[in-house]
Every structure is written in structure tokens, then in C-alpha cells.
Amino acid sequence: MLNDEIKGLLNKQVNAEFFASNIYLQMCAWAEGQGLDGAAAFFRTHSLEERGHMDKIFNYMAECGAAITIEAIPQPPNEFDNLMDVIHAAYEHEKKVTAMIKKIAKASFEAEDYTTFNFIEWFIAEQHEEEVLFGKVLSKAEMLGFSGQPGQSLHIMDNYLRQVAANH
Ligand code: OFO
């Protein structure tokens, strides 16, 4: 049985994962428009992953008999200066999600709701993985001296993101 605070936080997270999925889908669309196939594949894969996160929380709430409300999802940002700008925005977004997940962990621990605490641990590990992933992409960009401008490093970054998408 979930308490009201945890129900509220989980419901908020369901909607936040939808939003995250749309953010990455919009980034995918932006990359497609720039002819960056590798980046598009990377963000598409990520968009689907976020949709999977939404499903996971949705199912948990349904199993617990908690009411779920799907809310209006805000429009994601759709204007970016360049690929570097997109990568930074994605990394910042993941950090925000990590803070939300930690809030659920804290609330469930404090409420001695160890079932939810155990459930949300998967997301803590997942957020760590995602922050590491985006951190690696940023390090790669730095290593290449990539500023986001057209040129050989843009081509290398696009290919790198294609490989990451294929192996993730
Ligand atoms: Fe990017 O992990 Fe869910 O939101």
C-alpha cells in the first residue's frame, strides 16, 4: 500500500518519463533535420528507453492499486544551436531526473516503504548509468576539441553516437 506522498511522486515520475521521452524524440528530430544520422539513432534509442521507464513505473503503480493520472506533457525544447548544445541539454536533463528519483528513494525510505525503495533502486542504478553515458559523450567531445561546428569532429561525433546507440 503506497502512501499519498509516494503515490504523488510516482505519478509525477510517470509524467516526467513521458516528457523525457519526448525531449529525446525532439532531439532525434533535430538531428535528422541536420543530417546527423548517428545522433538521431542515439536520441531515438534514448527516447524509447525513457518510454520503457514510464512503463515500469506505470506497471508498479498499477500493481499497487494506485490511481495513475496522465497529465498534459509540456512541449520539449526544439531549438538548438548545434550538436554540443543538444548533448549538454541532455546531460542537464538527466541530472534533474536523478534528483527526482532520489526524492522518491528518500520518501520511501523515510516512510519505511521498503517495497518502493527496492523498486526505485533500479532507477538509481539506471540514472548512474545514464549520467556516466552522457558524461562519456561529453568527454569524447572535449577530447576531439568538438565545439558543435561543422567539420571533421562533427562527423566523428556523429559516428561515435551511432556506435553508442548500437551497443547500448
Ligand atoms: Fe534518462 O532516465 Fe528515465 O528519465
Backbone and ligand atoms as CSV (ligand in chain L), in Angstrom:
chain,resi,resn,atom,element,x,y,z
A,1,MET,N,N,0.855,-1.205,0.000
A,1,MET,CA,C,0.000,0.000,0.000
A,1,MET,C,C,0.889,1.252,0.000
A,2,LEU,N,N,0.707,2.079,-0.996
A,2,LEU,CA,C,1.565,3.273,-1.107
A,2,LEU,C,C,0.911,4.440,-0.350
A,3,ASN,N,N,1.726,5.220,0.312
A,3,ASN,CA,C,1.120,6.399,0.950
A,3,ASN,C,C,0.914,7.502,-0.099
A,4,ASP,N,N,0.182,8.532,0.278
A,4,ASP,CA,C,-0.197,9.554,-0.704
A,4,ASP,C,C,1.011,10.293,-1.274
A,5,GLU,N,N,1.987,10.544,-0.408
A,5,GLU,CA,C,3.170,11.263,-0.897
A,5,GLU,C,C,3.878,10.432,-1.979
A,6,ILE,N,N,4.029,9.137,-1.715
A,6,ILE,CA,C,4.739,8.282,-2.682
A,6,ILE,C,C,3.915,8.096,-3.960
A,7,LYS,N,N,2.619,7.956,-3.783
A,7,LYS,CA,C,1.755,7.874,-4.979
A,7,LYS,C,C,1.952,9.120,-5.840
A,8,GLY,N,N,1.954,10.279,-5.187
A,8,GLY,CA,C,2.112,11.549,-5.910
A,8,GLY,C,C,3.463,11.629,-6.617
A,9,LEU,N,N,4.500,11.214,-5.905
A,9,LEU,CA,C,5.849,11.288,-6.511
A,9,LEU,C,C,5.979,10.319,-7.693
A,10,LEU,N,N,5.411,9.135,-7.534
A,10,LEU,CA,C,5.499,8.153,-8.633
A,10,LEU,C,C,4.690,8.628,-9.841
A,11,ASN,N,N,3.514,9.207,-9.542
A,11,ASN,CA,C,2.691,9.694,-10.652
A,11,ASN,C,C,3.414,10.822,-11.405
A,12,LYS,N,N,4.076,11.670,-10.626
A,12,LYS,CA,C,4.842,12.763,-11.229
A,12,LYS,C,C,5.958,12.180,-12.107
A,13,GLN,N,N,6.539,11.078,-11.634
A,13,GLN,CA,C,7.638,10.462,-12.379
A,13,GLN,C,C,7.156,9.816,-13.681
A,14,VAL,N,N,5.954,9.242,-13.638
A,14,VAL,CA,C,5.375,8.675,-14.876
A,14,VAL,C,C,5.333,9.777,-15.934
A,15,ASN,N,N,4.817,10.932,-15.531
A,15,ASN,CA,C,4.694,12.047,-16.483
A,15,ASN,C,C,6.060,12.610,-16.877
A,16,ALA,N,N,6.988,12.599,-15.920
A,16,ALA,CA,C,8.341,13.108,-16.219
A,16,ALA,C,C,9.062,12.206,-17.226
A,17,GLU,N,N,8.800,10.895,-17.139
A,17,GLU,CA,C,9.453,9.969,-18.084
A,17,GLU,C,C,8.877,10.149,-19.501
A,18,PHE,N,N,7.574,10.447,-19.558
A,18,PHE,CA,C,6.963,10.768,-20.866
A,18,PHE,C,C,7.645,12.012,-21.443
A,19,PHE,N,N,7.801,12.997,-20.579
A,19,PHE,CA,C,8.427,14.248,-21.015
A,19,PHE,C,C,9.852,13.977,-21.498
A,20,ALA,N,N,10.585,13.163,-20.724
A,20,ALA,CA,C,11.967,12.822,-21.109
A,20,ALA,C,C,11.970,12.126,-22.475
A,21,SER,N,N,11.010,11.225,-22.659
A,21,SER,CA,C,10.925,10.507,-23.941
A,21,SER,C,C,10.708,11.508,-25.086
A,22,ASN,N,N,9.838,12.483,-24.836
A,22,ASN,CA,C,9.574,13.492,-25.871
A,22,ASN,C,C,10.762,14.416,-26.101
A,23,ILE,N,N,11.483,14.723,-25.026
A,23,ILE,CA,C,12.684,15.561,-25.183
A,23,ILE,C,C,13.648,14.868,-26.154
A,24,TYR,N,N,13.884,13.573,-25.912
A,24,TYR,CA,C,14.855,12.860,-26.755
A,24,TYR,C,C,14.321,12.627,-28.172
A,25,LEU,N,N,13.003,12.473,-28.265
A,25,LEU,CA,C,12.436,12.315,-29.613
A,25,LEU,C,C,12.602,13.614,-30.400
A,26,GLN,N,N,12.417,14.735,-29.705
A,26,GLN,CA,C,12.616,16.033,-30.366
A,26,GLN,C,C,14.091,16.227,-30.745
A,27,MET,N,N,14.988,15.773,-29.889
A,27,MET,CA,C,16.420,15.867,-30.217
A,27,MET,C,C,16.735,14.988,-31.433
A,28,CYS,N,N,16.068,13.834,-31.469
A,28,CYS,CA,C,16.228,12.937,-32.624
A,28,CYS,C,C,15.761,13.661,-33.900
A,29,ALA,N,N,14.607,14.315,-33.807
A,29,ALA,CA,C,14.069,15.040,-34.971
A,29,ALA,C,C,15.032,16.146,-35.397
A,30,TRP,N,N,15.583,16.836,-34.414
A,30,TRP,CA,C,16.541,17.918,-34.726
A,30,TRP,C,C,17.745,17.326,-35.475
A,31,ALA,N,N,18.262,16.212,-34.956
A,31,ALA,CA,C,19.443,15.593,-35.574
A,31,ALA,C,C,19.128,15.106,-36.992
A,32,GLU,N,N,17.941,14.536,-37.166
A,32,GLU,CA,C,17.522,14.097,-38.517
A,32,GLU,C,C,17.560,15.285,-39.467
A,33,GLY,N,N,17.047,16.405,-38.989
A,33,GLY,CA,C,16.991,17.619,-39.810
A,33,GLY,C,C,18.367,18.139,-40.186
A,34,GLN,N,N,19.364,17.819,-39.367
A,34,GLN,CA,C,20.740,18.274,-39.631
A,34,GLN,C,C,21.523,17.240,-40.445
A,35,GLY,N,N,20.881,16.120,-40.742
A,35,GLY,CA,C,21.583,15.048,-41.476
A,35,GLY,C,C,22.538,14.272,-40.579
A,36,LEU,N,N,22.327,14.347,-39.260
A,36,LEU,CA,C,23.205,13.627,-38.318
A,36,LEU,C,C,22.537,12.295,-37.940
A,37,ASP,N,N,22.730,11.309,-38.781
A,37,ASP,CA,C,22.039,10.020,-38.601
A,37,ASP,C,C,22.440,9.308,-37.313
A,38,GLY,N,N,23.727,9.404,-36.977
A,38,GLY,CA,C,24.207,8.722,-35.772
A,38,GLY,C,C,23.584,9.326,-34.523
A,39,ALA,N,N,23.586,10.652,-34.455
A,39,ALA,CA,C,22.993,11.341,-33.298
A,39,ALA,C,C,21.493,11.045,-33.251
A,40,ALA,N,N,20.861,11.007,-34.418
A,40,ALA,CA,C,19.420,10.718,-34.465
A,40,ALA,C,C,19.150,9.324,-33.888
A,41,ALA,N,N,19.976,8.353,-34.268
A,41,ALA,CA,C,19.791,6.980,-33.758
A,41,ALA,C,C,19.993,6.954,-32.245
A,42,PHE,N,N,20.986,7.677,-31.772
A,42,PHE,CA,C,21.287,7.731,-30.343
A,42,PHE,C,C,20.083,8.290,-29.563
A,43,PHE,N,N,19.550,9.404,-30.038
A,43,PHE,CA,C,18.444,10.026,-29.296
A,43,PHE,C,C,17.135,9.237,-29.461
A,44,ARG,N,N,16.987,8.575,-30.592
A,44,ARG,CA,C,15.777,7.748,-30.763
A,44,ARG,C,C,15.812,6.583,-29.759
A,45,THR,N,N,16.971,5.945,-29.672
A,45,THR,CA,C,17.123,4.824,-28.733
A,45,THR,C,C,16.813,5.306,-27.315
A,46,HIS,N,N,17.310,6.491,-27.018
A,46,HIS,CA,C,17.108,7.013,-25.682
A,46,HIS,C,C,15.645,7.366,-25.414
A,47,SER,N,N,14.994,7.859,-26.430
A,47,SER,CA,C,13.579,8.191,-26.280
A,47,SER,C,C,12.780,6.924,-25.935
A,48,LEU,N,N,13.102,5.832,-26.619
A,48,LEU,CA,C,12.395,4.570,-26.358
A,48,LEU,C,C,12.706,4.061,-24.953
A,49,GLU,N,N,13.934,4.272,-24.535
A,49,GLU,CA,C,14.322,3.837,-23.189
A,49,GLU,C,C,13.498,4.569,-22.118
A,50,GLU,N,N,13.308,5.848,-22.346
A,50,GLU,CA,C,12.521,6.642,-21.386
A,50,GLU,C,C,11.069,6.174,-21.351
A,51,ARG,N,N,10.597,5.803,-22.508
A,51,ARG,CA,C,9.230,5.271,-22.586
A,51,ARG,C,C,9.143,3.974,-21.743
A,52,GLY,N,N,10.220,3.186,-21.816
A,52,GLY,CA,C,10.305,1.962,-21.007
A,52,GLY,C,C,10.309,2.277,-19.517
A,53,HIS,N,N,10.970,3.370,-19.139
A,53,HIS,CA,C,10.984,3.767,-17.727
A,53,HIS,C,C,9.564,4.122,-17.277
A,54,MET,N,N,8.873,4.845,-18.146
A,54,MET,CA,C,7.497,5.223,-17.833
A,54,MET,C,C,6.661,3.955,-17.593
A,55,ASP,N,N,6.811,2.987,-18.491
A,55,ASP,CA,C,6.057,1.722,-18.387
A,55,ASP,C,C,6.330,1.017,-17.066
A,56,LYS,N,N,7.590,1.021,-16.697
A,56,LYS,CA,C,7.996,0.317,-15.476
A,56,LYS,C,C,7.297,0.925,-14.241
A,57,ILE,N,N,7.277,2.244,-14.174
A,57,ILE,CA,C,6.645,2.898,-13.013
A,57,ILE,C,C,5.123,2.748,-13.088
A,58,PHE,N,N,4.610,2.889,-14.303
A,58,PHE,CA,C,3.170,2.715,-14.522
A,58,PHE,C,C,2.738,1.337,-14.006
A,59,ASN,N,N,3.486,0.304,-14.400
A,59,ASN,CA,C,3.126,-1.064,-14.000
A,59,ASN,C,C,3.209,-1.247,-12.486
A,60,TYR,N,N,4.234,-0.651,-11.900
A,60,TYR,CA,C,4.387,-0.779,-10.441
A,60,TYR,C,C,3.188,-0.139,-9.734
A,61,MET,N,N,2.825,1.061,-10.186
A,61,MET,CA,C,1.682,1.741,-9.566
A,61,MET,C,C,0.406,0.918,-9.750
A,62,ALA,N,N,0.234,0.376,-10.950
A,62,ALA,CA,C,-0.973,-0.420,-11.221
A,62,ALA,C,C,-0.996,-1.653,-10.321
A,63,GLU,N,N,0.148,-2.316,-10.166
A,63,GLU,CA,C,0.228,-3.498,-9.287
A,63,GLU,C,C,-0.140,-3.148,-7.851
A,64,CYS,N,N,0.244,-1.933,-7.449
A,64,CYS,CA,C,-0.026,-1.489,-6.072
A,64,CYS,C,C,-1.434,-0.922,-5.916
A,65,GLY,N,N,-2.179,-0.917,-7.000
A,65,GLY,CA,C,-3.563,-0.405,-6.935
A,65,GLY,C,C,-3.635,1.103,-6.790
A,66,ALA,N,N,-2.573,1.811,-7.208
A,66,ALA,CA,C,-2.553,3.278,-7.095
A,66,ALA,C,C,-3.152,3.908,-8.352
A,67,ALA,N,N,-3.948,4.948,-8.151
A,67,ALA,CA,C,-4.531,5.642,-9.305
A,67,ALA,C,C,-3.418,6.362,-10.071
A,68,ILE,N,N,-3.507,6.320,-11.402
A,68,ILE,CA,C,-2.484,6.957,-12.251
A,68,ILE,C,C,-3.167,8.036,-13.085
A,69,THR,N,N,-2.572,9.216,-13.112
A,69,THR,CA,C,-3.125,10.288,-13.957
A,69,THR,C,C,-2.082,10.700,-14.978
A,70,ILE,N,N,-2.442,10.561,-16.243
A,70,ILE,CA,C,-1.546,11.020,-17.310
A,70,ILE,C,C,-1.887,12.494,-17.560
A,71,GLU,N,N,-0.881,13.324,-17.354
A,71,GLU,CA,C,-1.133,14.764,-17.464
A,71,GLU,C,C,-0.683,15.307,-18.821
A,72,ALA,N,N,-0.985,16.588,-19.037
A,72,ALA,CA,C,-0.517,17.232,-20.273
A,72,ALA,C,C,1.008,17.308,-20.203
A,73,ILE,N,N,1.653,16.899,-21.268
A,73,ILE,CA,C,3.116,16.889,-21.278
A,73,ILE,C,C,3.597,18.191,-21.933
A,74,PRO,N,N,4.456,18.946,-21.246
A,74,PRO,CA,C,4.918,20.204,-21.857
A,74,PRO,C,C,5.677,19.969,-23.160
A,75,GLN,N,N,5.655,20.959,-24.002
A,75,GLN,CA,C,6.404,20.849,-25.267
A,75,GLN,C,C,7.903,20.875,-24.958
A,76,PRO,N,N,8.657,19.913,-25.510
A,76,PRO,CA,C,10.105,19.940,-25.239
A,76,PRO,C,C,10.792,21.030,-26.046
A,77,PRO,N,N,11.975,21.463,-25.599
A,77,PRO,CA,C,12.721,22.455,-26.386
A,77,PRO,C,C,12.996,21.895,-27.786
A,78,ASN,N,N,12.879,22.754,-28.786
A,78,ASN,CA,C,13.104,22.239,-30.150
A,78,ASN,C,C,14.106,23.070,-30.951
A,79,GLU,N,N,14.716,24.028,-30.268
A,79,GLU,CA,C,15.723,24.822,-30.998
A,79,GLU,C,C,17.060,24.659,-30.314
A,80,PHE,N,N,18.034,24.267,-31.089
A,80,PHE,CA,C,19.377,24.053,-30.549
A,80,PHE,C,C,20.381,24.727,-31.475
A,81,ASP,N,N,21.477,25.197,-30.867
A,81,ASP,CA,C,22.496,25.866,-31.691
A,81,ASP,C,C,23.282,24.855,-32.507
A,82,ASN,N,N,23.598,23.734,-31.860
A,82,ASN,CA,C,24.423,22.728,-32.527
A,82,ASN,C,C,24.392,21.443,-31.701
A,83,LEU,N,N,25.095,20.424,-32.175
A,83,LEU,CA,C,25.044,19.118,-31.501
A,83,LEU,C,C,25.583,19.201,-30.070
A,84,MET,N,N,26.559,20.039,-29.846
A,84,MET,CA,C,27.129,20.176,-28.500
A,84,MET,C,C,26.070,20.727,-27.538
A,85,ASP,N,N,25.304,21.661,-28.035
A,85,ASP,CA,C,24.222,22.257,-27.265
A,85,ASP,C,C,23.205,21.166,-26.872
A,86,VAL,N,N,22.909,20.287,-27.807
A,86,VAL,CA,C,21.951,19.200,-27.557
A,86,VAL,C,C,22.503,18.260,-26.487
A,87,ILE,N,N,23.772,17.902,-26.619
A,87,ILE,CA,C,24.372,16.960,-25.667
A,87,ILE,C,C,24.378,17.558,-24.255
A,88,HIS,N,N,24.713,18.819,-24.164
A,88,HIS,CA,C,24.695,19.482,-22.852
A,88,HIS,C,C,23.280,19.489,-22.264
A,89,ALA,N,N,22.303,19.780,-23.104
A,89,ALA,CA,C,20.909,19.827,-22.634
A,89,ALA,C,C,20.485,18.447,-22.128
A,90,ALA,N,N,20.899,17.398,-22.827
A,90,ALA,CA,C,20.543,16.030,-22.424
A,90,ALA,C,C,21.181,15.691,-21.074
A,91,TYR,N,N,22.420,16.061,-20.922
A,91,TYR,CA,C,23.135,15.765,-19.675
A,91,TYR,C,C,22.485,16.500,-18.496
A,92,GLU,N,N,22.156,17.756,-18.716
A,92,GLU,CA,C,21.500,18.540,-17.663
A,92,GLU,C,C,20.145,17.931,-17.309
A,93,HIS,N,N,19.454,17.462,-18.340
A,93,HIS,CA,C,18.144,16.858,-18.084
A,93,HIS,C,C,18.285,15.609,-17.211
A,94,GLU,N,N,19.276,14.782,-17.521
A,94,GLU,CA,C,19.480,13.560,-16.723
A,94,GLU,C,C,19.769,13.888,-15.266
A,95,LYS,N,N,20.487,14.961,-15.034
A,95,LYS,CA,C,20.794,15.327,-13.651
A,95,LYS,C,C,19.507,15.699,-12.899
A,96,LYS,N,N,18.596,16.353,-13.613
A,96,LYS,CA,C,17.310,16.714,-12.980
A,96,LYS,C,C,16.521,15.450,-12.634
A,97,VAL,N,N,16.529,14.486,-13.561
A,97,VAL,CA,C,15.793,13.234,-13.313
A,97,VAL,C,C,16.397,12.501,-12.116
A,98,THR,N,N,17.712,12.501,-12.027
A,98,THR,CA,C,18.372,11.837,-10.891
A,98,THR,C,C,17.869,12.439,-9.579
A,99,ALA,N,N,17.746,13.755,-9.544
A,99,ALA,CA,C,17.269,14.410,-8.312
A,99,ALA,C,C,15.834,13.954,-7.989
A,100,MET,N,N,15.007,13.793,-9.017
A,100,MET,CA,C,13.622,13.352,-8.779
A,100,MET,C,C,13.588,11.924,-8.238
A,101,ILE,N,N,14.426,11.078,-8.810
A,101,ILE,CA,C,14.473,9.664,-8.382
A,101,ILE,C,C,14.965,9.573,-6.925
A,102,LYS,N,N,15.956,10.380,-6.612
A,102,LYS,CA,C,16.486,10.352,-5.243
A,102,LYS,C,C,15.409,10.782,-4.242
A,103,LYS,N,N,14.570,11.705,-4.679
A,103,LYS,CA,C,13.481,12.169,-3.810
A,103,LYS,C,C,12.518,10.999,-3.511
A,104,ILE,N,N,12.254,10.188,-4.506
A,104,ILE,CA,C,11.357,9.028,-4.292
A,104,ILE,C,C,12.032,8.036,-3.337
A,105,ALA,N,N,13.335,7.825,-3.544
A,105,ALA,CA,C,14.065,6.892,-2.674
A,105,ALA,C,C,14.011,7.386,-1.222
A,106,LYS,N,N,14.243,8.666,-1.049
A,106,LYS,CA,C,14.270,9.245,0.312
A,106,LYS,C,C,12.879,9.111,0.966
A,107,ALA,N,N,11.846,9.484,0.206
A,107,ALA,CA,C,10.482,9.439,0.764
A,107,ALA,C,C,10.097,8.008,1.114
A,108,SER,N,N,10.456,7.042,0.264
A,108,SER,CA,C,10.054,5.662,0.551
A,108,SER,C,C,10.842,5.097,1.731
A,109,PHE,N,N,12.098,5.487,1.823
A,109,PHE,CA,C,12.908,5.016,2.951
A,109,PHE,C,C,12.348,5.585,4.263
A,110,GLU,N,N,12.076,6.871,4.242
A,110,GLU,CA,C,11.571,7.521,5.464
A,110,GLU,C,C,10.199,6.969,5.878
A,111,ALA,N,N,9.416,6.550,4.872
A,111,ALA,CA,C,8.085,6.004,5.181
A,111,ALA,C,C,8.165,4.509,5.509
A,112,GLU,N,N,9.387,3.984,5.509
A,112,GLU,CA,C,9.604,2.537,5.708
A,112,GLU,C,C,8.827,1.719,4.683
A,113,ASP,N,N,8.685,2.299,3.493
A,113,ASP,CA,C,8.058,1.583,2.380
A,113,ASP,C,C,9.207,0.923,1.602
A,114,TYR,N,N,9.657,-0.201,2.104
A,114,TYR,CA,C,10.845,-0.839,1.520
A,114,TYR,C,C,10.554,-1.504,0.176
A,115,THR,N,N,9.293,-1.734,-0.096
A,115,THR,CA,C,8.945,-2.286,-1.416
A,115,THR,C,C,9.213,-1.242,-2.493
A,116,THR,N,N,8.749,-0.020,-2.229
A,116,THR,CA,C,9.014,1.048,-3.203
A,116,THR,C,C,10.502,1.383,-3.229
A,117,PHE,N,N,11.111,1.354,-2.059
A,117,PHE,CA,C,12.550,1.645,-2.002
A,117,PHE,C,C,13.316,0.642,-2.869
A,118,ASN,N,N,12.955,-0.621,-2.735
A,118,ASN,CA,C,13.601,-1.668,-3.526
A,118,ASN,C,C,13.308,-1.470,-5.024
A,119,PHE,N,N,12.073,-1.109,-5.334
A,119,PHE,CA,C,11.691,-0.867,-6.736
A,119,PHE,C,C,12.518,0.281,-7.327
A,120,ILE,N,N,12.653,1.351,-6.566
A,120,ILE,CA,C,13.290,2.556,-7.116
A,120,ILE,C,C,14.811,2.427,-7.196
A,121,GLU,N,N,15.356,1.442,-6.511
A,121,GLU,CA,C,16.812,1.231,-6.587
A,121,GLU,C,C,17.267,0.971,-8.024
A,122,TRP,N,N,16.437,0.283,-8.779
A,122,TRP,CA,C,16.776,0.022,-10.182
A,122,TRP,C,C,16.992,1.348,-10.921
A,123,PHE,N,N,16.142,2.321,-10.612
A,123,PHE,CA,C,16.239,3.620,-11.284
A,123,PHE,C,C,17.476,4.397,-10.825
A,124,ILE,N,N,17.872,4.164,-9.584
A,124,ILE,CA,C,19.078,4.849,-9.096
A,124,ILE,C,C,20.277,4.343,-9.901
A,125,ALA,N,N,20.337,3.034,-10.082
A,125,ALA,CA,C,21.429,2.442,-10.880
A,125,ALA,C,C,21.344,2.932,-12.327
A,126,GLU,N,N,20.135,3.001,-12.851
A,126,GLU,CA,C,19.918,3.431,-14.235
A,126,GLU,C,C,20.367,4.887,-14.421
A,127,GLN,N,N,20.025,5.738,-13.470
A,127,GLN,CA,C,20.435,7.148,-13.581
A,127,GLN,C,C,21.950,7.279,-13.522
A,128,HIS,N,N,22.563,6.457,-12.688
A,128,HIS,CA,C,24.027,6.475,-12.627
A,128,HIS,C,C,24.580,6.121,-14.013
A,129,GLU,N,N,24.022,5.057,-14.581
A,129,GLU,CA,C,24.470,4.605,-15.910
A,129,GLU,C,C,24.287,5.715,-16.954
A,130,GLU,N,N,23.151,6.397,-16.889
A,130,GLU,CA,C,22.870,7.426,-17.896
A,130,GLU,C,C,23.769,8.649,-17.725
A,131,GLU,N,N,24.014,9.006,-16.478
A,131,GLU,CA,C,24.918,10.152,-16.263
A,131,GLU,C,C,26.329,9.796,-16.721
A,132,VAL,N,N,26.735,8.554,-16.479
A,132,VAL,CA,C,28.063,8.114,-16.935
A,132,VAL,C,C,28.100,8.168,-18.472
A,133,LEU,N,N,27.029,7.674,-19.085
A,133,LEU,CA,C,26.967,7.652,-20.552
A,133,LEU,C,C,27.087,9.067,-21.139
A,134,PHE,N,N,26.267,9.997,-20.626
A,134,PHE,CA,C,26.328,11.350,-21.172
A,134,PHE,C,C,27.655,12.026,-20.819
A,135,GLY,N,N,28.183,11.683,-19.648
A,135,GLY,CA,C,29.498,12.208,-19.264
A,135,GLY,C,C,30.569,11.744,-20.245
A,136,LYS,N,N,30.461,10.466,-20.663
A,136,LYS,CA,C,31.446,9.920,-21.618
A,136,LYS,C,C,31.332,10.615,-22.974
A,137,VAL,N,N,30.101,10.864,-23.382
A,137,VAL,CA,C,29.890,11.544,-24.666
A,137,VAL,C,C,30.517,12.946,-24.602
A,138,LEU,N,N,30.340,13.617,-23.476
A,138,LEU,CA,C,30.924,14.953,-23.327
A,138,LEU,C,C,32.457,14.887,-23.312
A,139,SER,N,N,33.009,13.858,-22.638
A,139,SER,CA,C,34.477,13.727,-22.613
A,139,SER,C,C,35.023,13.484,-24.014
A,140,LYS,N,N,34.292,12.650,-24.752
A,140,LYS,CA,C,34.726,12.357,-26.132
A,140,LYS,C,C,34.759,13.668,-26.927
A,141,ALA,N,N,33.709,14.471,-26.766
A,141,ALA,CA,C,33.626,15.746,-27.482
A,141,ALA,C,C,34.803,16.646,-27.104
A,142,GLU,N,N,35.110,16.677,-25.808
A,142,GLU,CA,C,36.229,17.519,-25.349
A,142,GLU,C,C,37.540,17.033,-25.932
A,143,MET,N,N,37.700,15.699,-25.920
A,143,MET,CA,C,38.921,15.086,-26.449
A,143,MET,C,C,39.154,15.497,-27.910
A,144,LEU,N,N,38.034,15.594,-28.638
A,144,LEU,CA,C,38.124,15.944,-30.061
A,144,LEU,C,C,38.222,17.457,-30.275
A,145,GLY,N,N,38.054,18.207,-29.200
A,145,GLY,CA,C,38.008,19.663,-29.335
A,145,GLY,C,C,36.747,20.067,-30.098
A,146,PHE,N,N,35.697,19.260,-29.897
A,146,PHE,CA,C,34.459,19.471,-30.656
A,146,PHE,C,C,33.627,20.604,-30.042
A,147,SER,N,N,33.313,21.589,-30.879
A,147,SER,CA,C,32.536,22.719,-30.372
A,147,SER,C,C,31.103,22.670,-30.879
A,148,GLY,N,N,30.825,21.720,-31.777
A,148,GLY,CA,C,29.485,21.630,-32.343
A,148,GLY,C,C,29.446,22.151,-33.775
A,149,GLN,N,N,30.528,22.799,-34.179
A,149,GLN,CA,C,30.538,23.378,-35.534
A,149,GLN,C,C,30.803,22.297,-36.589
A,150,PRO,N,N,30.321,22.522,-37.824
A,150,PRO,CA,C,30.554,21.548,-38.894
A,150,PRO,C,C,32.046,21.318,-39.102
A,151,GLY,N,N,32.400,20.119,-39.488
A,151,GLY,CA,C,33.808,19.792,-39.702
A,151,GLY,C,C,34.033,18.325,-39.403
A,152,GLN,N,N,35.297,17.940,-39.421
A,152,GLN,CA,C,35.598,16.526,-39.248
A,152,GLN,C,C,35.157,16.003,-37.867
A,153,SER,N,N,35.311,16.856,-36.839
A,153,SER,CA,C,34.952,16.368,-35.500
A,153,SER,C,C,33.435,16.139,-35.381
A,154,LEU,N,N,32.657,16.877,-36.134
A,154,LEU,CA,C,31.202,16.650,-36.119
A,154,LEU,C,C,30.903,15.272,-36.716
A,155,HIS,N,N,31.587,14.962,-37.787
A,155,HIS,CA,C,31.423,13.660,-38.443
A,155,HIS,C,C,31.831,12.534,-37.478
A,156,ILE,N,N,32.946,12.726,-36.777
A,156,ILE,CA,C,33.424,11.698,-35.833
A,156,ILE,C,C,32.416,11.542,-34.680
A,157,MET,N,N,31.919,12.656,-34.178
A,157,MET,CA,C,30.942,12.584,-33.075
A,157,MET,C,C,29.662,11.868,-33.526
A,158,ASP,N,N,29.240,12.164,-34.737
A,158,ASP,CA,C,28.016,11.534,-35.239
A,158,ASP,C,C,28.210,10.010,-35.315
A,159,ASN,N,N,29.370,9.603,-35.801
A,159,ASN,CA,C,29.650,8.164,-35.884
A,159,ASN,C,C,29.772,7.537,-34.503
A,160,TYR,N,N,30.374,8.283,-33.595
A,160,TYR,CA,C,30.532,7.785,-32.225
A,160,TYR,C,C,29.148,7.542,-31.594
A,161,LEU,N,N,28.248,8.498,-31.784
A,161,LEU,CA,C,26.905,8.354,-31.208
A,161,LEU,C,C,26.153,7.183,-31.849
A,162,ARG,N,N,26.415,6.941,-33.130
A,162,ARG,CA,C,25.798,5.798,-33.800
A,162,ARG,C,C,26.253,4.497,-33.127
A,163,GLN,N,N,27.557,4.430,-32.871
A,163,GLN,CA,C,28.104,3.219,-32.217
A,163,GLN,C,C,27.541,3.045,-30.806
A,164,VAL,N,N,27.462,4.149,-30.075
A,164,VAL,CA,C,26.925,4.067,-28.707
A,164,VAL,C,C,25.483,3.545,-28.769
A,165,ALA,N,N,24.705,4.074,-29.708
A,165,ALA,CA,C,23.309,3.647,-29.832
A,165,ALA,C,C,23.224,2.159,-30.142
A,166,ALA,N,N,24.138,1.684,-30.993
A,166,ALA,CA,C,24.109,0.277,-31.403
A,166,ALA,C,C,24.510,-0.648,-30.253
A,167,ASN,N,N,25.398,-0.158,-29.372
A,167,ASN,CA,C,25.904,-1.023,-28.291
A,167,ASN,C,C,25.176,-0.861,-26.966
A,168,HIS,N,N,24.290,0.111,-26.913
A,168,HIS,CA,C,23.687,0.410,-25.603
A,168,HIS,C,C,22.566,-0.576,-25.269
L,1,OFO,FE1,FE,17.017,9.146,-18.677
L,1,OFO,O1,O,16.256,8.015,-17.370
L,1,OFO,FE2,FE,14.416,7.970,-17.296
L,1,OFO,O2,O,14.162,9.743,-17.264
